[in-house]
Amino acid sequence: MANNRMERIKEDIKRELSSILRDIKDPRLSPMTSVVAVEVTKDLKYAKVYVSVMGTEEEKSASMQALKNATGFIKREIGSRLNLRGVPHPSFVLDRSIDYGAHINSIIAKINKE
């Protein structure tokens, strides 16, 4: 039963974070930023948010810095949108799985060409 609750909380946080990212007015935040996954600790104190950013390395680092600077705003917004006793503190991690997948596809295409 508790596992279903944790999954529901993770999905709720992911959905709300996706909405909150569209509301952030920081020009450093790339419009191609999306929330890939959320991991929440059992005590609901911390949330690790995996974020994918499409663009150059400079755009990725600028977007991650913008998210780091907006952590307080994001936590407050999550608290106001979700009915949780304690709001987890978000920490953002850049997810490079899309880049890795594109790299693997280019390697496969190169091998098929030969």
PLY file of the C-alpha trace (Angstrom):
ply
format ascii 1.0
element vertex 114
property float x
property float y
property float z
element edge 113
property int vertex1
property int vertex2
end_header
0.00 0.00 0.00
2.80 2.44 0.88
4.55 1.68 -2.41
1.48 2.80 -4.39
1.41 6.00 -2.36
5.08 6.72 -3.11
4.55 6.12 -6.83
1.54 8.43 -6.82
3.51 11.14 -5.00
6.42 10.82 -7.46
4.09 11.13 -10.44
2.25 14.09 -8.87
5.53 15.89 -8.22
6.72 15.14 -11.76
3.49 16.48 -13.27
3.54 19.64 -11.16
7.24 20.25 -11.82
6.62 20.07 -15.56
3.95 22.72 -15.16
6.11 24.87 -12.86
9.04 24.83 -15.32
6.83 26.51 -17.91
6.03 29.27 -15.39
9.65 30.13 -14.55
10.60 33.40 -16.23
14.40 32.96 -16.04
15.90 33.57 -19.51
18.69 31.07 -18.77
16.16 28.23 -18.61
15.93 26.55 -21.99
12.41 26.12 -23.38
13.45 22.54 -24.26
13.72 21.50 -20.60
11.65 18.56 -19.41
11.33 16.46 -16.28
12.28 12.85 -17.01
11.90 11.21 -13.60
11.59 11.96 -9.89
12.94 9.92 -6.99
11.64 10.73 -3.51
13.12 9.52 -0.24
10.87 7.45 2.03
10.60 10.26 4.57
9.58 12.73 1.79
12.35 15.16 2.73
14.28 15.09 -0.54
13.41 14.65 -4.19
15.99 13.96 -6.88
14.65 15.39 -10.13
16.14 14.14 -13.40
15.92 16.87 -16.03
16.62 16.64 -19.75
17.75 19.77 -21.60
18.05 19.83 -25.38
20.76 22.15 -26.67
24.44 22.93 -26.36
26.53 22.30 -23.25
26.34 26.02 -22.40
22.53 25.94 -22.57
22.48 22.83 -20.39
24.72 24.34 -17.72
22.79 27.64 -17.79
19.49 25.78 -17.42
20.82 23.73 -14.51
22.06 26.91 -12.80
18.64 28.54 -13.35
16.92 25.51 -11.78
19.34 25.57 -8.85
18.61 29.25 -8.27
14.85 28.67 -8.52
14.80 25.78 -6.02
13.06 27.84 -3.31
10.38 29.04 -5.71
9.86 25.50 -7.04
9.56 24.02 -3.54
7.02 26.69 -2.56
4.99 26.05 -5.71
4.97 22.28 -5.13
3.78 22.91 -1.57
0.95 25.15 -2.71
-0.18 22.79 -5.50
0.06 19.44 -3.70
-1.53 18.51 -0.40
1.51 17.05 1.35
2.42 17.31 5.00
6.07 17.95 4.17
7.33 19.22 0.84
10.46 17.46 -0.43
13.51 19.61 -1.16
14.24 19.22 -4.89
17.74 18.65 -6.21
18.19 18.67 -9.96
20.31 16.20 -11.94
20.98 16.52 -15.65
19.78 13.39 -17.44
21.97 12.60 -20.42
20.15 9.46 -21.57
18.77 11.17 -24.69
22.27 12.30 -25.71
23.59 8.81 -25.04
20.82 7.25 -27.14
21.55 9.62 -30.03
25.25 8.73 -29.78
24.46 4.99 -29.90
22.16 5.53 -32.90
24.93 7.38 -34.76
27.37 4.52 -34.04
24.84 1.95 -35.31
24.19 4.01 -38.44
27.94 4.28 -39.05
28.38 0.51 -38.68
25.43 -0.22 -41.01
26.89 2.14 -43.61
30.18 0.17 -43.71
0 1
1 2
2 3
3 4
4 5
5 6
6 7
7 8
8 9
9 10
10 11
11 12
12 13
13 14
14 15
15 16
16 17
17 18
18 19
19 20
20 21
21 22
22 23
23 24
24 25
25 26
26 27
27 28
28 29
29 30
30 31
31 32
32 33
33 34
34 35
35 36
36 37
37 38
38 39
39 40
40 41
41 42
42 43
43 44
44 45
45 46
46 47
47 48
48 49
49 50
50 51
51 52
52 53
53 54
54 55
55 56
56 57
57 58
58 59
59 60
60 61
61 62
62 63
63 64
64 65
65 66
66 67
67 68
68 69
69 70
70 71
71 72
72 73
73 74
74 75
75 76
76 77
77 78
78 79
79 80
80 81
81 82
82 83
83 84
84 85
85 86
86 87
87 88
88 89
89 90
90 91
91 92
92 93
93 94
94 95
95 96
96 97
97 98
98 99
99 100
100 101
101 102
102 103
103 104
104 105
105 106
106 107
107 108
108 109
109 110
110 111
111 112
112 113
